[in-house]
Amino acid sequence: MEIEKKYLTKEIPFSLDGFVCKQISQSYLSFCPTIRIRKSDEQYFLTVKGKGHIKREEFEMEIAQQEYEHLYEKIEGKEIRKKRFLIPIENGLSAEVDIYEGQLEGLMTTEVEFSTIEEAEVFIAPSWFGEDISEDSRYKNTSLSFYGKPLITE
């Protein structure tokens, strides 16, 4: 089970130098059900996700590079590329700051995964996280892959 909250981050008030950074490329084999392939540095994964926003079922398994390349030939939508910075925060949690590249350049989000839904419900995000977009479907990676960057109205 995956339990996470997602935020639209405008700026980070500190340097990201020194934090763990992963280069991620991900694509979708299916949008319904959600079936994703991901390259994270030199690791490859196949993921199936259930429906939902903050809480949903997730199954992930590591695959070989050759399997990833074979599946990549079958993707739908556009590949998502991003740098993910892992930032330790309170209570042993980690903020995953995604800085998108390519057609999604200029978009930055922050996600936090939780052990329980109760933990997610009482979480108070630091102000730099930005607007809570956990239930805004436009910012799901499936939507970003299919439709591109949402138009932002201020």
C-alpha positions as CSV (number, residue, x, y, z in Angstrom):
1,M,0.0,0.0,0.0
2,E,1.3,3.4,-0.9
3,I,0.3,6.4,1.2
4,E,1.7,9.7,0.1
5,K,1.0,13.4,-0.1
6,K,2.2,15.6,-2.9
7,Y,2.9,19.4,-3.0
8,L,3.5,21.9,-5.8
9,T,6.8,23.5,-4.8
10,K,7.7,26.9,-6.1
11,E,11.2,27.3,-4.6
12,I,13.5,25.7,-2.1
13,P,15.0,28.0,0.6
14,F,18.3,26.1,0.7
15,S,20.8,24.5,-1.5
16,L,20.2,20.9,-2.7
17,D,23.9,20.3,-2.9
18,G,24.9,17.4,-0.6
19,F,21.5,15.6,-0.7
20,V,21.1,12.3,-2.5
21,C,20.0,12.8,-6.1
22,K,18.6,10.2,-8.4
23,Q,18.1,10.7,-12.2
24,I,14.7,9.2,-13.0
25,S,13.1,8.4,-16.4
26,Q,9.6,6.8,-16.3
27,S,7.0,5.9,-18.9
28,Y,3.6,4.2,-18.9
29,L,2.6,1.0,-20.6
30,S,-1.0,1.6,-19.6
31,F,-2.9,4.4,-17.9
32,C,-5.9,2.2,-16.8
33,P,-4.7,0.2,-15.0
34,T,-1.6,2.2,-14.2
35,I,1.4,0.2,-15.3
36,R,4.8,2.1,-15.3
37,I,8.4,1.4,-16.1
38,R,11.1,3.4,-14.4
39,K,14.8,3.8,-14.7
40,S,16.3,5.2,-11.5
41,D,20.0,5.8,-12.0
42,E,21.1,2.2,-13.0
43,Q,18.1,0.3,-11.6
44,Y,15.0,-0.6,-13.5
45,F,11.5,-1.2,-12.1
46,L,8.0,-2.3,-13.3
47,T,5.2,-0.8,-11.1
48,V,1.4,-1.4,-11.1
49,K,-0.7,1.1,-9.2
50,G,-4.3,1.0,-8.1
51,K,-6.8,3.8,-8.1
52,G,-6.8,6.6,-5.5
53,H,-5.0,9.7,-4.5
54,I,-3.3,9.7,-1.1
55,K,-3.8,5.9,-0.5
56,R,-3.6,3.3,-3.1
57,E,-2.3,-0.2,-3.8
58,E,1.1,-0.5,-5.4
59,F,3.2,-3.4,-6.6
60,E,6.8,-2.8,-7.7
61,M,9.5,-5.2,-8.8
62,E,13.0,-4.7,-10.1
63,I,13.6,-5.8,-13.7
64,A,16.6,-6.2,-15.9
65,Q,17.8,-3.4,-18.3
66,Q,17.0,-5.6,-21.3
67,E,13.4,-6.1,-20.0
68,Y,13.0,-2.3,-19.5
69,E,14.3,-1.6,-23.0
70,H,11.8,-4.2,-24.5
71,L,8.9,-2.7,-22.6
72,Y,9.9,0.8,-23.5
73,E,9.0,0.0,-27.1
74,K,5.4,-0.3,-26.0
75,I,4.9,2.9,-24.0
76,E,1.9,5.3,-24.2
77,G,2.2,9.0,-23.6
78,K,5.5,10.9,-23.2
79,E,8.5,9.9,-21.0
80,I,8.8,11.8,-17.8
81,R,12.4,12.8,-16.8
82,K,13.2,14.3,-13.4
83,K,15.9,14.7,-10.8
84,R,14.7,13.4,-7.4
85,F,16.4,14.8,-4.3
86,L,15.9,12.9,-1.0
87,I,15.7,15.4,1.9
88,P,15.4,14.0,5.5
89,I,12.6,15.8,7.5
90,E,11.0,15.4,10.9
91,N,9.9,12.1,12.5
92,G,12.2,10.0,10.3
93,L,10.3,11.0,7.1
94,S,11.9,11.9,3.8
95,A,10.8,14.6,1.3
96,E,11.3,13.6,-2.3
97,V,11.8,16.8,-4.3
98,D,11.2,16.2,-8.0
99,I,12.6,18.7,-10.5
100,Y,11.2,17.9,-13.9
101,E,13.1,18.1,-17.1
102,G,12.2,18.2,-20.8
103,Q,8.6,19.0,-21.7
104,L,7.8,19.4,-18.0
105,E,10.7,21.8,-17.2
106,G,9.8,24.4,-14.7
107,L,7.6,22.0,-12.7
108,M,8.8,21.0,-9.2
109,T,6.9,18.8,-6.7
110,T,7.6,17.4,-3.3
111,E,6.2,14.1,-2.0
112,V,6.3,12.4,1.4
113,E,5.4,8.8,2.0
114,F,3.8,7.7,5.2
115,S,3.3,4.4,7.0
116,T,-0.3,5.0,7.9
117,I,-3.2,7.1,6.7
118,E,-3.4,8.7,10.2
119,E,0.2,9.8,9.9
120,A,-0.6,11.4,6.6
121,E,-3.7,13.2,7.9
122,V,-1.9,14.8,10.8
123,F,1.3,15.8,8.9
124,I,1.9,19.5,8.7
125,A,4.1,20.3,5.8
126,P,6.9,22.9,5.9
127,S,5.8,26.1,4.2
128,W,8.4,25.7,1.4
129,F,6.6,22.5,0.2
130,G,3.9,24.7,-1.3
131,E,0.3,23.9,-2.2
132,D,-1.1,20.4,-1.3
133,I,-2.0,18.8,-4.7
134,S,-2.4,15.3,-3.3
135,E,-5.9,15.1,-4.7
136,D,-5.4,17.1,-7.9
137,S,-5.4,14.6,-10.8
138,R,-3.6,17.1,-13.1
139,Y,-0.4,16.5,-11.2
140,K,-0.4,12.7,-11.1
141,N,2.5,11.5,-13.2
142,T,0.1,9.6,-15.5
143,S,-1.6,12.9,-16.3
144,L,1.7,14.7,-16.8
145,S,2.8,11.9,-19.2
146,F,-0.5,12.1,-21.2
147,Y,-1.4,15.8,-21.1
148,G,1.8,17.6,-20.1
149,K,2.3,20.4,-17.6
150,P,-1.0,21.8,-16.2
151,L,-1.7,25.4,-17.0
152,I,-1.2,27.3,-13.7
153,T,-3.7,30.1,-12.9
154,E,-2.7,32.4,-10.2
